[in-house]
């Protein structure tokens, strides 16, 4: 899969699993995304896809890298719907 396609799939999954925050942007916790069965089947390297999407300014989250368990409560914010 190419990166652009995976980023588009990531946007769809964030929209499916997330909810609107006070600013009207869709957010989802990393743990919710990471532990979702559908996401596990779609993304071979979810963390890599998140990093690529952040670099393209499609999403934002605190820190450089998200790890399961440690960062489960980190919000991933969708910048482009």
mmJSON file of the N, C-alpha and C atoms, coordinates in Angstrom:
{"data_MODEL":{"atom_site":{
"group_PDB":["ATOM","ATOM","ATOM","ATOM","ATOM","ATOM","ATOM","ATOM","ATOM","ATOM","ATOM","ATOM","ATOM","ATOM","ATOM","ATOM","ATOM","ATOM","ATOM","ATOM","ATOM","ATOM","ATOM","ATOM","ATOM","ATOM","ATOM","ATOM","ATOM","ATOM","ATOM","ATOM","ATOM","ATOM","ATOM","ATOM","ATOM","ATOM","ATOM","ATOM","ATOM","ATOM","ATOM","ATOM","ATOM","ATOM","ATOM","ATOM","ATOM","ATOM","ATOM","ATOM","ATOM","ATOM","ATOM","ATOM","ATOM","ATOM","ATOM","ATOM","ATOM","ATOM","ATOM","ATOM","ATOM","ATOM","ATOM","ATOM","ATOM","ATOM","ATOM","ATOM","ATOM","ATOM","ATOM","ATOM","ATOM","ATOM","ATOM","ATOM","ATOM","ATOM","ATOM","ATOM","ATOM","ATOM","ATOM","ATOM","ATOM","ATOM","ATOM","ATOM","ATOM","ATOM","ATOM","ATOM","ATOM","ATOM","ATOM","ATOM","ATOM","ATOM","ATOM","ATOM","ATOM","ATOM","ATOM","ATOM","ATOM","ATOM","ATOM","ATOM","ATOM","ATOM","ATOM","ATOM","ATOM","ATOM","ATOM","ATOM","ATOM","ATOM","ATOM","ATOM","ATOM","ATOM","ATOM","ATOM","ATOM","ATOM","ATOM","ATOM","ATOM","ATOM","ATOM","ATOM","ATOM","ATOM","ATOM","ATOM","ATOM","ATOM","ATOM","ATOM","ATOM","ATOM","ATOM","ATOM","ATOM","ATOM","ATOM","ATOM","ATOM","ATOM","ATOM","ATOM","ATOM","ATOM","ATOM","ATOM","ATOM","ATOM","ATOM","ATOM","ATOM","ATOM","ATOM","ATOM","ATOM","ATOM","ATOM","ATOM","ATOM","ATOM","ATOM","ATOM","ATOM","ATOM","ATOM","ATOM","ATOM","ATOM","ATOM","ATOM","ATOM","ATOM","ATOM","ATOM","ATOM","ATOM","ATOM","ATOM","ATOM","ATOM","ATOM","ATOM","ATOM","ATOM","ATOM","ATOM","ATOM","ATOM","ATOM","ATOM","ATOM","ATOM","ATOM","ATOM","ATOM","ATOM","ATOM","ATOM","ATOM","ATOM","ATOM","ATOM","ATOM","ATOM","ATOM","ATOM","ATOM","ATOM","ATOM","ATOM","ATOM","ATOM","ATOM","ATOM","ATOM","ATOM","ATOM","ATOM","ATOM","ATOM","ATOM","ATOM","ATOM","ATOM","ATOM","ATOM","ATOM","ATOM","ATOM"],
"id":[1,2,3,4,5,6,7,8,9,10,11,12,13,14,15,16,17,18,19,20,21,22,23,24,25,26,27,28,29,30,31,32,33,34,35,36,37,38,39,40,41,42,43,44,45,46,47,48,49,50,51,52,53,54,55,56,57,58,59,60,61,62,63,64,65,66,67,68,69,70,71,72,73,74,75,76,77,78,79,80,81,82,83,84,85,86,87,88,89,90,91,92,93,94,95,96,97,98,99,100,101,102,103,104,105,106,107,108,109,110,111,112,113,114,115,116,117,118,119,120,121,122,123,124,125,126,127,128,129,130,131,132,133,134,135,136,137,138,139,140,141,142,143,144,145,146,147,148,149,150,151,152,153,154,155,156,157,158,159,160,161,162,163,164,165,166,167,168,169,170,171,172,173,174,175,176,177,178,179,180,181,182,183,184,185,186,187,188,189,190,191,192,193,194,195,196,197,198,199,200,201,202,203,204,205,206,207,208,209,210,211,212,213,214,215,216,217,218,219,220,221,222,223,224,225,226,227,228,229,230,231,232,233,234,235,236,237,238,239,240,241,242,243],
"type_symbol":["N","C","C","N","C","C","N","C","C","N","C","C","N","C","C","N","C","C","N","C","C","N","C","C","N","C","C","N","C","C","N","C","C","N","C","C","N","C","C","N","C","C","N","C","C","N","C","C","N","C","C","N","C","C","N","C","C","N","C","C","N","C","C","N","C","C","N","C","C","N","C","C","N","C","C","N","C","C","N","C","C","N","C","C","N","C","C","N","C","C","N","C","C","N","C","C","N","C","C","N","C","C","N","C","C","N","C","C","N","C","C","N","C","C","N","C","C","N","C","C","N","C","C","N","C","C","N","C","C","N","C","C","N","C","C","N","C","C","N","C","C","N","C","C","N","C","C","N","C","C","N","C","C","N","C","C","N","C","C","N","C","C","N","C","C","N","C","C","N","C","C","N","C","C","N","C","C","N","C","C","N","C","C","N","C","C","N","C","C","N","C","C","N","C","C","N","C","C","N","C","C","N","C","C","N","C","C","N","C","C","N","C","C","N","C","C","N","C","C","N","C","C","N","C","C","N","C","C","N","C","C","N","C","C","N","C","C","N","C","C","N","C","C"],
"label_atom_id":["N","CA","C","N","CA","C","N","CA","C","N","CA","C","N","CA","C","N","CA","C","N","CA","C","N","CA","C","N","CA","C","N","CA","C","N","CA","C","N","CA","C","N","CA","C","N","CA","C","N","CA","C","N","CA","C","N","CA","C","N","CA","C","N","CA","C","N","CA","C","N","CA","C","N","CA","C","N","CA","C","N","CA","C","N","CA","C","N","CA","C","N","CA","C","N","CA","C","N","CA","C","N","CA","C","N","CA","C","N","CA","C","N","CA","C","N","CA","C","N","CA","C","N","CA","C","N","CA","C","N","CA","C","N","CA","C","N","CA","C","N","CA","C","N","CA","C","N","CA","C","N","CA","C","N","CA","C","N","CA","C","N","CA","C","N","CA","C","N","CA","C","N","CA","C","N","CA","C","N","CA","C","N","CA","C","N","CA","C","N","CA","C","N","CA","C","N","CA","C","N","CA","C","N","CA","C","N","CA","C","N","CA","C","N","CA","C","N","CA","C","N","CA","C","N","CA","C","N","CA","C","N","CA","C","N","CA","C","N","CA","C","N","CA","C","N","CA","C","N","CA","C","N","CA","C","N","CA","C","N","CA","C","N","CA","C","N","CA","C","N","CA","C","N","CA","C","N","CA","C","N","CA","C"],
"label_alt_id":[null,null,null,null,null,null,null,null,null,null,null,null,null,null,null,null,null,null,null,null,null,null,null,null,null,null,null,null,null,null,null,null,null,null,null,null,null,null,null,null,null,null,null,null,null,null,null,null,null,null,null,null,null,null,null,null,null,null,null,null,null,null,null,null,null,null,null,null,null,null,null,null,null,null,null,null,null,null,null,null,null,null,null,null,null,null,null,null,null,null,null,null,null,null,null,null,null,null,null,null,null,null,null,null,null,null,null,null,null,null,null,null,null,null,null,null,null,null,null,null,null,null,null,null,null,null,null,null,null,null,null,null,null,null,null,null,null,null,null,null,null,null,null,null,null,null,null,null,null,null,null,null,null,null,null,null,null,null,null,null,null,null,null,null,null,null,null,null,null,null,null,null,null,null,null,null,null,null,null,null,null,null,null,null,null,null,null,null,null,null,null,null,null,null,null,null,null,null,null,null,null,null,null,null,null,null,null,null,null,null,null,null,null,null,null,null,null,null,null,null,null,null,null,null,null,null,null,null,null,null,null,null,null,null,null,null,null,null,null,null,null,null,null],
"label_comp_id":["UNK","UNK","UNK","UNK","UNK","UNK","UNK","UNK","UNK","UNK","UNK","UNK","UNK","UNK","UNK","UNK","UNK","UNK","UNK","UNK","UNK","UNK","UNK","UNK","UNK","UNK","UNK","UNK","UNK","UNK","UNK","UNK","UNK","UNK","UNK","UNK","UNK","UNK","UNK","UNK","UNK","UNK","UNK","UNK","UNK","UNK","UNK","UNK","UNK","UNK","UNK","UNK","UNK","UNK","UNK","UNK","UNK","UNK","UNK","UNK","UNK","UNK","UNK","UNK","UNK","UNK","UNK","UNK","UNK","UNK","UNK","UNK","UNK","UNK","UNK","UNK","UNK","UNK","UNK","UNK","UNK","UNK","UNK","UNK","UNK","UNK","UNK","UNK","UNK","UNK","UNK","UNK","UNK","UNK","UNK","UNK","UNK","UNK","UNK","UNK","UNK","UNK","UNK","UNK","UNK","UNK","UNK","UNK","UNK","UNK","UNK","UNK","UNK","UNK","UNK","UNK","UNK","UNK","UNK","UNK","UNK","UNK","UNK","UNK","UNK","UNK","UNK","UNK","UNK","UNK","UNK","UNK","UNK","UNK","UNK","UNK","UNK","UNK","UNK","UNK","UNK","UNK","UNK","UNK","UNK","UNK","UNK","UNK","UNK","UNK","UNK","UNK","UNK","UNK","UNK","UNK","UNK","UNK","UNK","UNK","UNK","UNK","UNK","UNK","UNK","UNK","UNK","UNK","UNK","UNK","UNK","UNK","UNK","UNK","UNK","UNK","UNK","UNK","UNK","UNK","UNK","UNK","UNK","UNK","UNK","UNK","UNK","UNK","UNK","UNK","UNK","UNK","UNK","UNK","UNK","UNK","UNK","UNK","UNK","UNK","UNK","UNK","UNK","UNK","UNK","UNK","UNK","UNK","UNK","UNK","UNK","UNK","UNK","UNK","UNK","UNK","UNK","UNK","UNK","UNK","UNK","UNK","UNK","UNK","UNK","UNK","UNK","UNK","UNK","UNK","UNK","UNK","UNK","UNK","UNK","UNK","UNK","UNK","UNK","UNK","UNK","UNK","UNK"],
"label_asym_id":["A","A","A","A","A","A","A","A","A","A","A","A","A","A","A","A","A","A","A","A","A","A","A","A","A","A","A","A","A","A","A","A","A","A","A","A","A","A","A","A","A","A","A","A","A","A","A","A","A","A","A","A","A","A","A","A","A","A","A","A","A","A","A","A","A","A","A","A","A","A","A","A","A","A","A","A","A","A","A","A","A","A","A","A","A","A","A","A","A","A","A","A","A","A","A","A","A","A","A","A","A","A","A","A","A","A","A","A","A","A","A","A","A","A","A","A","A","A","A","A","A","A","A","A","A","A","A","A","A","A","A","A","A","A","A","A","A","A","A","A","A","A","A","A","A","A","A","A","A","A","A","A","A","A","A","A","A","A","A","A","A","A","A","A","A","A","A","A","A","A","A","A","A","A","A","A","A","A","A","A","A","A","A","A","A","A","A","A","A","A","A","A","A","A","A","A","A","A","A","A","A","A","A","A","A","A","A","A","A","A","A","A","A","A","A","A","A","A","A","A","A","A","A","A","A","A","A","A","A","A","A","A","A","A","A","A","A","A","A","A","A","A","A"],
"label_entity_id":["1","1","1","1","1","1","1","1","1","1","1","1","1","1","1","1","1","1","1","1","1","1","1","1","1","1","1","1","1","1","1","1","1","1","1","1","1","1","1","1","1","1","1","1","1","1","1","1","1","1","1","1","1","1","1","1","1","1","1","1","1","1","1","1","1","1","1","1","1","1","1","1","1","1","1","1","1","1","1","1","1","1","1","1","1","1","1","1","1","1","1","1","1","1","1","1","1","1","1","1","1","1","1","1","1","1","1","1","1","1","1","1","1","1","1","1","1","1","1","1","1","1","1","1","1","1","1","1","1","1","1","1","1","1","1","1","1","1","1","1","1","1","1","1","1","1","1","1","1","1","1","1","1","1","1","1","1","1","1","1","1","1","1","1","1","1","1","1","1","1","1","1","1","1","1","1","1","1","1","1","1","1","1","1","1","1","1","1","1","1","1","1","1","1","1","1","1","1","1","1","1","1","1","1","1","1","1","1","1","1","1","1","1","1","1","1","1","1","1","1","1","1","1","1","1","1","1","1","1","1","1","1","1","1","1","1","1","1","1","1","1","1","1"],
"label_seq_id":[1,1,1,2,2,2,3,3,3,4,4,4,5,5,5,6,6,6,7,7,7,8,8,8,9,9,9,10,10,10,11,11,11,12,12,12,13,13,13,14,14,14,15,15,15,16,16,16,17,17,17,18,18,18,19,19,19,20,20,20,21,21,21,22,22,22,23,23,23,24,24,24,25,25,25,26,26,26,27,27,27,28,28,28,29,29,29,30,30,30,31,31,31,32,32,32,33,33,33,34,34,34,35,35,35,36,36,36,37,37,37,38,38,38,39,39,39,40,40,40,41,41,41,42,42,42,43,43,43,44,44,44,45,45,45,46,46,46,47,47,47,48,48,48,49,49,49,50,50,50,51,51,51,52,52,52,53,53,53,54,54,54,55,55,55,56,56,56,57,57,57,58,58,58,59,59,59,60,60,60,61,61,61,62,62,62,63,63,63,64,64,64,65,65,65,66,66,66,67,67,67,68,68,68,69,69,69,70,70,70,71,71,71,72,72,72,73,73,73,74,74,74,75,75,75,76,76,76,77,77,77,78,78,78,79,79,79,80,80,80,81,81,81],
"pdbx_PDB_ins_code":[null,null,null,null,null,null,null,null,null,null,null,null,null,null,null,null,null,null,null,null,null,null,null,null,null,null,null,null,null,null,null,null,null,null,null,null,null,null,null,null,null,null,null,null,null,null,null,null,null,null,null,null,null,null,null,null,null,null,null,null,null,null,null,null,null,null,null,null,null,null,null,null,null,null,null,null,null,null,null,null,null,null,null,null,null,null,null,null,null,null,null,null,null,null,null,null,null,null,null,null,null,null,null,null,null,null,null,null,null,null,null,null,null,null,null,null,null,null,null,null,null,null,null,null,null,null,null,null,null,null,null,null,null,null,null,null,null,null,null,null,null,null,null,null,null,null,null,null,null,null,null,null,null,null,null,null,null,null,null,null,null,null,null,null,null,null,null,null,null,null,null,null,null,null,null,null,null,null,null,null,null,null,null,null,null,null,null,null,null,null,null,null,null,null,null,null,null,null,null,null,null,null,null,null,null,null,null,null,null,null,null,null,null,null,null,null,null,null,null,null,null,null,null,null,null,null,null,null,null,null,null,null,null,null,null,null,null,null,null,null,null,null,null],
"Cartn_x":[0.83,0.0,0.87,0.398,1.175,0.769,1.62,1.435,0.179,-0.045,-1.218,-2.507,-2.558,-3.742,-3.935,-2.846,-2.943,-3.372,-2.88,-3.282,-4.78,-5.28,-6.721,-7.536,-7.063,-7.744,-7.716,-6.608,-6.479,-7.502,-7.673,-8.671,-10.058,-10.399,-11.709,-11.885,-10.849,-10.943,-11.031,-10.329,-10.436,-11.845,-12.422,-13.804,-14.784,-14.531,-15.425,-15.352,-14.156,-13.962,-13.965,-13.726,-13.542,-14.826,-14.658,-15.765,-15.253,-16.177,-15.811,-15.373,-14.303,-13.866,-14.508,-14.12,-14.698,-14.457,-13.383,-13.058,-13.753,-14.525,-15.214,-14.354,-13.157,-12.273,-12.481,-12.363,-12.524,-11.253,-11.442,-10.314,-10.595,-9.531,-9.636,-8.403,-8.568,-7.433,-6.606,-5.293,-4.408,-4.769,-5.065,-5.41,-6.637,-7.634,-8.855,-8.512,-7.721,-7.319,-6.461,-5.481,-4.542,-5.236,-6.205,-6.856,-8.079,-8.419,-9.568,-9.215,-10.067,-9.799,-9.706,-10.605,-10.6,-9.289,-8.837,-7.568,-6.398,-6.436,-5.37,-5.271,-6.417,-6.434,-6.01,-6.261,-5.952,-4.483,-3.975,-2.652,-1.608,-0.617,0.496,1.358,1.518,2.362,1.608,0.672,-0.161,0.682,1.704,2.543,3.243,3.702,4.334,3.352,2.131,1.094,0.741,0.649,0.379,1.491,2.73,3.875,3.844,3.537,3.452,2.313,1.17,0.019,0.326,1.061,1.447,2.399,3.327,4.287,3.571,2.484,1.694,0.67,0.672,-0.231,-1.712,-1.983,-3.349,-3.893,-3.001,-3.35,-2.314,-2.617,-1.641,-1.795,-0.695,-0.679,0.587,0.577,1.746,2.834,4.065,5.196,5.53,6.589,7.06,6.556,6.45,6.137,5.165,4.179,3.196,3.433,3.427,3.638,2.432,2.06,0.927,1.156,0.093,0.173,0.592,1.792,2.329,1.516,1.102,0.444,-1.027,-1.665,-3.056,-4.022,-3.734,-4.646,-4.277,-3.344,-2.966,-4.022,-4.476,-5.465,-4.786,-5.397,-4.996,-6.075,-5.675,-6.624,-6.548,-7.707,-7.794,-7.83,-6.839,-6.741,-7.455,-7.542,-8.219,-9.296,-10.547,-11.669,-11.797],
"Cartn_y":[-1.191,0.0,1.249,2.272,3.503,4.364,5.281,6.08,6.939,7.576,8.443,7.651,6.441,5.594,5.215,4.844,4.481,5.664,6.859,8.058,8.311,8.121,8.278,7.263,6.035,5.017,5.393,5.949,6.379,7.462,8.416,9.484,8.868,7.903,7.233,6.534,5.876,5.152,6.119,7.23,8.228,8.803,9.044,9.544,8.507,7.231,6.163,6.007,6.052,5.761,7.0,8.167,9.375,10.119,11.239,12.14,13.571,14.52,15.925,16.496,17.278,17.954,19.341,20.145,21.474,22.39,22.139,22.947,22.437,21.362,20.798,19.863,19.533,18.613,17.195,16.224,14.829,14.355,13.725,13.184,11.745,10.991,9.613,9.333,8.542,8.133,7.102,7.166,6.213,4.773,4.526,3.175,2.621,3.483,3.057,2.653,3.475,3.201,1.94,1.834,0.718,-0.612,-0.6,-1.843,-2.224,-1.419,-1.714,-2.841,-3.862,-5.014,-4.632,-3.754,-3.349,-2.633,-1.759,-1.052,-2.03,-3.012,-4.017,-4.772,-4.997,-5.708,-4.819,-3.52,-2.597,-2.19,-1.817,-1.198,-2.179,-2.464,-3.304,-2.558,-1.257,-0.44,0.843,0.74,1.882,3.069,2.819,3.9,4.63,3.886,4.494,5.328,4.841,5.586,6.865,6.775,7.967,8.999,8.542,9.442,10.129,9.374,9.936,10.947,10.634,11.542,12.825,12.707,13.895,14.764,14.132,14.864,15.629,15.037,15.672,16.663,16.836,17.741,17.383,16.079,15.573,15.361,14.944,14.73,15.415,15.488,15.986,15.202,15.018,14.409,14.866,14.788,15.206,14.149,14.601,13.688,13.321,12.567,12.139,10.743,9.877,8.476,7.999,7.219,6.679,5.189,4.755,3.35,2.809,1.571,0.933,0.877,1.136,1.098,2.438,2.865,4.128,5.324,5.309,6.462,6.203,5.229,4.894,6.07,6.995,8.118,9.391,9.3,10.465,10.682,11.944,12.289,12.459,11.852,12.072,12.969,14.131,15.127,15.163,15.046,15.109,16.573,17.015,18.415,18.644,17.6,17.687,16.622,17.049,16.093,15.472],
"Cartn_z":[0.0,0.0,0.0,-0.697,-0.672,0.527,0.89,2.108,2.022,0.884,0.735,0.948,0.418,0.583,2.054,2.727,4.145,4.995,4.672,5.414,5.221,3.992,3.749,4.547,4.614,5.421,6.898,7.35,8.739,9.057,8.154,8.343,8.5,7.657,7.738,9.085,9.565,10.835,12.021,11.967,13.028,13.055,11.88,11.808,12.36,12.091,12.557,14.073,14.635,16.055,16.95,16.367,17.161,17.451,18.141,18.444,18.338,18.225,18.077,19.42,19.399,20.621,20.686,21.664,21.853,20.652,19.913,18.732,17.469,17.598,16.438,15.608,16.109,15.393,15.927,15.056,15.444,16.148,17.315,18.066,18.462,18.644,19.12,19.972,21.004,21.838,21.072,21.222,20.55,20.91,22.179,22.616,21.918,21.692,20.983,19.563,18.907,17.526,17.456,18.346,18.334,18.626,19.522,19.947,19.118,18.128,17.274,16.29,16.231,15.358,13.889,13.446,12.038,11.69,12.578,12.343,12.328,13.209,13.26,11.941,11.291,10.013,8.843,8.956,7.853,7.858,9.027,9.113,9.625,8.782,9.215,10.224,9.992,10.859,11.204,12.139,12.513,12.959,13.772,14.284,13.133,12.138,10.973,10.168,10.025,9.305,10.06,11.398,12.21,12.041,12.049,11.9,10.531,9.485,8.134,8.031,8.648,8.618,9.387,10.481,11.252,10.436,9.746,8.915,7.804,7.271,6.206,6.771,8.097,8.804,8.623,8.527,8.453,9.867,10.777,12.182,13.06,14.353,15.309,16.601,17.293,18.623,19.322,20.654,21.421,21.317,21.176,21.1,19.669,19.535,18.217,17.853,18.865,18.641,19.701,19.29,20.231,20.424,21.673,22.01,22.763,22.443,23.097,24.601,25.348,26.803,27.369,27.039,27.564,27.081,25.82,25.207,24.859,25.493,25.159,25.322,26.243,26.494,25.74,24.805,24.005,22.921,22.813,21.781,20.427,19.42,18.038,17.431,16.964,16.449,14.935,14.306,12.85,12.441,11.687,11.254,9.933,9.12,7.812,7.755,7.668,7.623,6.251],
"occupancy":[1.0,1.0,1.0,1.0,1.0,1.0,1.0,1.0,1.0,1.0,1.0,1.0,1.0,1.0,1.0,1.0,1.0,1.0,1.0,1.0,1.0,1.0,1.0,1.0,1.0,1.0,1.0,1.0,1.0,1.0,1.0,1.0,1.0,1.0,1.0,1.0,1.0,1.0,1.0,1.0,1.0,1.0,1.0,1.0,1.0,1.0,1.0,1.0,1.0,1.0,1.0,1.0,1.0,1.0,1.0,1.0,1.0,1.0,1.0,1.0,1.0,1.0,1.0,1.0,1.0,1.0,1.0,1.0,1.0,1.0,1.0,1.0,1.0,1.0,1.0,1.0,1.0,1.0,1.0,1.0,1.0,1.0,1.0,1.0,1.0,1.0,1.0,1.0,1.0,1.0,1.0,1.0,1.0,1.0,1.0,1.0,1.0,1.0,1.0,1.0,1.0,1.0,1.0,1.0,1.0,1.0,1.0,1.0,1.0,1.0,1.0,1.0,1.0,1.0,1.0,1.0,1.0,1.0,1.0,1.0,1.0,1.0,1.0,1.0,1.0,1.0,1.0,1.0,1.0,1.0,1.0,1.0,1.0,1.0,1.0,1.0,1.0,1.0,1.0,1.0,1.0,1.0,1.0,1.0,1.0,1.0,1.0,1.0,1.0,1.0,1.0,1.0,1.0,1.0,1.0,1.0,1.0,1.0,1.0,1.0,1.0,1.0,1.0,1.0,1.0,1.0,1.0,1.0,1.0,1.0,1.0,1.0,1.0,1.0,1.0,1.0,1.0,1.0,1.0,1.0,1.0,1.0,1.0,1.0,1.0,1.0,1.0,1.0,1.0,1.0,1.0,1.0,1.0,1.0,1.0,1.0,1.0,1.0,1.0,1.0,1.0,1.0,1.0,1.0,1.0,1.0,1.0,1.0,1.0,1.0,1.0,1.0,1.0,1.0,1.0,1.0,1.0,1.0,1.0,1.0,1.0,1.0,1.0,1.0,1.0,1.0,1.0,1.0,1.0,1.0,1.0,1.0,1.0,1.0,1.0,1.0,1.0,1.0,1.0,1.0,1.0,1.0,1.0],
"B_iso_or_equiv":[0.0,0.0,0.0,0.0,0.0,0.0,0.0,0.0,0.0,0.0,0.0,0.0,0.0,0.0,0.0,0.0,0.0,0.0,0.0,0.0,0.0,0.0,0.0,0.0,0.0,0.0,0.0,0.0,0.0,0.0,0.0,0.0,0.0,0.0,0.0,0.0,0.0,0.0,0.0,0.0,0.0,0.0,0.0,0.0,0.0,0.0,0.0,0.0,0.0,0.0,0.0,0.0,0.0,0.0,0.0,0.0,0.0,0.0,0.0,0.0,0.0,0.0,0.0,0.0,0.0,0.0,0.0,0.0,0.0,0.0,0.0,0.0,0.0,0.0,0.0,0.0,0.0,0.0,0.0,0.0,0.0,0.0,0.0,0.0,0.0,0.0,0.0,0.0,0.0,0.0,0.0,0.0,0.0,0.0,0.0,0.0,0.0,0.0,0.0,0.0,0.0,0.0,0.0,0.0,0.0,0.0,0.0,0.0,0.0,0.0,0.0,0.0,0.0,0.0,0.0,0.0,0.0,0.0,0.0,0.0,0.0,0.0,0.0,0.0,0.0,0.0,0.0,0.0,0.0,0.0,0.0,0.0,0.0,0.0,0.0,0.0,0.0,0.0,0.0,0.0,0.0,0.0,0.0,0.0,0.0,0.0,0.0,0.0,0.0,0.0,0.0,0.0,0.0,0.0,0.0,0.0,0.0,0.0,0.0,0.0,0.0,0.0,0.0,0.0,0.0,0.0,0.0,0.0,0.0,0.0,0.0,0.0,0.0,0.0,0.0,0.0,0.0,0.0,0.0,0.0,0.0,0.0,0.0,0.0,0.0,0.0,0.0,0.0,0.0,0.0,0.0,0.0,0.0,0.0,0.0,0.0,0.0,0.0,0.0,0.0,0.0,0.0,0.0,0.0,0.0,0.0,0.0,0.0,0.0,0.0,0.0,0.0,0.0,0.0,0.0,0.0,0.0,0.0,0.0,0.0,0.0,0.0,0.0,0.0,0.0,0.0,0.0,0.0,0.0,0.0,0.0,0.0,0.0,0.0,0.0,0.0,0.0,0.0,0.0,0.0,0.0,0.0,0.0],
"pdbx_formal_charge":[null,null,null,null,null,null,null,null,null,null,null,null,null,null,null,null,null,null,null,null,null,null,null,null,null,null,null,null,null,null,null,null,null,null,null,null,null,null,null,null,null,null,null,null,null,null,null,null,null,null,null,null,null,null,null,null,null,null,null,null,null,null,null,null,null,null,null,null,null,null,null,null,null,null,null,null,null,null,null,null,null,null,null,null,null,null,null,null,null,null,null,null,null,null,null,null,null,null,null,null,null,null,null,null,null,null,null,null,null,null,null,null,null,null,null,null,null,null,null,null,null,null,null,null,null,null,null,null,null,null,null,null,null,null,null,null,null,null,null,null,null,null,null,null,null,null,null,null,null,null,null,null,null,null,null,null,null,null,null,null,null,null,null,null,null,null,null,null,null,null,null,null,null,null,null,null,null,null,null,null,null,null,null,null,null,null,null,null,null,null,null,null,null,null,null,null,null,null,null,null,null,null,null,null,null,null,null,null,null,null,null,null,null,null,null,null,null,null,null,null,null,null,null,null,null,null,null,null,null,null,null,null,null,null,null,null,null,null,null,null,null,null,null],
"auth_seq_id":[1,1,1,2,2,2,3,3,3,4,4,4,5,5,5,6,6,6,7,7,7,8,8,8,9,9,9,10,10,10,11,11,11,12,12,12,13,13,13,14,14,14,15,15,15,16,16,16,17,17,17,18,18,18,19,19,19,20,20,20,21,21,21,22,22,22,23,23,23,24,24,24,25,25,25,26,26,26,27,27,27,28,28,28,29,29,29,30,30,30,31,31,31,32,32,32,33,33,33,34,34,34,35,35,35,36,36,36,37,37,37,38,38,38,39,39,39,40,40,40,41,41,41,42,42,42,43,43,43,44,44,44,45,45,45,46,46,46,47,47,47,48,48,48,49,49,49,50,50,50,51,51,51,52,52,52,53,53,53,54,54,54,55,55,55,56,56,56,57,57,57,58,58,58,59,59,59,60,60,60,61,61,61,62,62,62,63,63,63,64,64,64,65,65,65,66,66,66,67,67,67,68,68,68,69,69,69,70,70,70,71,71,71,72,72,72,73,73,73,74,74,74,75,75,75,76,76,76,77,77,77,78,78,78,79,79,79,80,80,80,81,81,81],
"auth_comp_id":["UNK","UNK","UNK","UNK","UNK","UNK","UNK","UNK","UNK","UNK","UNK","UNK","UNK","UNK","UNK","UNK","UNK","UNK","UNK","UNK","UNK","UNK","UNK","UNK","UNK","UNK","UNK","UNK","UNK","UNK","UNK","UNK","UNK","UNK","UNK","UNK","UNK","UNK","UNK","UNK","UNK","UNK","UNK","UNK","UNK","UNK","UNK","UNK","UNK","UNK","UNK","UNK","UNK","UNK","UNK","UNK","UNK","UNK","UNK","UNK","UNK","UNK","UNK","UNK","UNK","UNK","UNK","UNK","UNK","UNK","UNK","UNK","UNK","UNK","UNK","UNK","UNK","UNK","UNK","UNK","UNK","UNK","UNK","UNK","UNK","UNK","UNK","UNK","UNK","UNK","UNK","UNK","UNK","UNK","UNK","UNK","UNK","UNK","UNK","UNK","UNK","UNK","UNK","UNK","UNK","UNK","UNK","UNK","UNK","UNK","UNK","UNK","UNK","UNK","UNK","UNK","UNK","UNK","UNK","UNK","UNK","UNK","UNK","UNK","UNK","UNK","UNK","UNK","UNK","UNK","UNK","UNK","UNK","UNK","UNK","UNK","UNK","UNK","UNK","UNK","UNK","UNK","UNK","UNK","UNK","UNK","UNK","UNK","UNK","UNK","UNK","UNK","UNK","UNK","UNK","UNK","UNK","UNK","UNK","UNK","UNK","UNK","UNK","UNK","UNK","UNK","UNK","UNK","UNK","UNK","UNK","UNK","UNK","UNK","UNK","UNK","UNK","UNK","UNK","UNK","UNK","UNK","UNK","UNK","UNK","UNK","UNK","UNK","UNK","UNK","UNK","UNK","UNK","UNK","UNK","UNK","UNK","UNK","UNK","UNK","UNK","UNK","UNK","UNK","UNK","UNK","UNK","UNK","UNK","UNK","UNK","UNK","UNK","UNK","UNK","UNK","UNK","UNK","UNK","UNK","UNK","UNK","UNK","UNK","UNK","UNK","UNK","UNK","UNK","UNK","UNK","UNK","UNK","UNK","UNK","UNK","UNK","UNK","UNK","UNK","UNK","UNK","UNK"],
"auth_asym_id":["A","A","A","A","A","A","A","A","A","A","A","A","A","A","A","A","A","A","A","A","A","A","A","A","A","A","A","A","A","A","A","A","A","A","A","A","A","A","A","A","A","A","A","A","A","A","A","A","A","A","A","A","A","A","A","A","A","A","A","A","A","A","A","A","A","A","A","A","A","A","A","A","A","A","A","A","A","A","A","A","A","A","A","A","A","A","A","A","A","A","A","A","A","A","A","A","A","A","A","A","A","A","A","A","A","A","A","A","A","A","A","A","A","A","A","A","A","A","A","A","A","A","A","A","A","A","A","A","A","A","A","A","A","A","A","A","A","A","A","A","A","A","A","A","A","A","A","A","A","A","A","A","A","A","A","A","A","A","A","A","A","A","A","A","A","A","A","A","A","A","A","A","A","A","A","A","A","A","A","A","A","A","A","A","A","A","A","A","A","A","A","A","A","A","A","A","A","A","A","A","A","A","A","A","A","A","A","A","A","A","A","A","A","A","A","A","A","A","A","A","A","A","A","A","A","A","A","A","A","A","A","A","A","A","A","A","A","A","A","A","A","A","A"],
"auth_atom_id":["N","CA","C","N","CA","C","N","CA","C","N","CA","C","N","CA","C","N","CA","C","N","CA","C","N","CA","C","N","CA","C","N","CA","C","N","CA","C","N","CA","C","N","CA","C","N","CA","C","N","CA","C","N","CA","C","N","CA","C","N","CA","C","N","CA","C","N","CA","C","N","CA","C","N","CA","C","N","CA","C","N","CA","C","N","CA","C","N","CA","C","N","CA","C","N","CA","C","N","CA","C","N","CA","C","N","CA","C","N","CA","C","N","CA","C","N","CA","C","N","CA","C","N","CA","C","N","CA","C","N","CA","C","N","CA","C","N","CA","C","N","CA","C","N","CA","C","N","CA","C","N","CA","C","N","CA","C","N","CA","C","N","CA","C","N","CA","C","N","CA","C","N","CA","C","N","CA","C","N","CA","C","N","CA","C","N","CA","C","N","CA","C","N","CA","C","N","CA","C","N","CA","C","N","CA","C","N","CA","C","N","CA","C","N","CA","C","N","CA","C","N","CA","C","N","CA","C","N","CA","C","N","CA","C","N","CA","C","N","CA","C","N","CA","C","N","CA","C","N","CA","C","N","CA","C","N","CA","C","N","CA","C","N","CA","C","N","CA","C","N","CA","C","N","CA","C","N","CA","C","N","CA","C"],
"pdbx_PDB_model_num":[1,1,1,1,1,1,1,1,1,1,1,1,1,1,1,1,1,1,1,1,1,1,1,1,1,1,1,1,1,1,1,1,1,1,1,1,1,1,1,1,1,1,1,1,1,1,1,1,1,1,1,1,1,1,1,1,1,1,1,1,1,1,1,1,1,1,1,1,1,1,1,1,1,1,1,1,1,1,1,1,1,1,1,1,1,1,1,1,1,1,1,1,1,1,1,1,1,1,1,1,1,1,1,1,1,1,1,1,1,1,1,1,1,1,1,1,1,1,1,1,1,1,1,1,1,1,1,1,1,1,1,1,1,1,1,1,1,1,1,1,1,1,1,1,1,1,1,1,1,1,1,1,1,1,1,1,1,1,1,1,1,1,1,1,1,1,1,1,1,1,1,1,1,1,1,1,1,1,1,1,1,1,1,1,1,1,1,1,1,1,1,1,1,1,1,1,1,1,1,1,1,1,1,1,1,1,1,1,1,1,1,1,1,1,1,1,1,1,1,1,1,1,1,1,1,1,1,1,1,1,1,1,1,1,1,1,1,1,1,1,1,1,1]
}}}
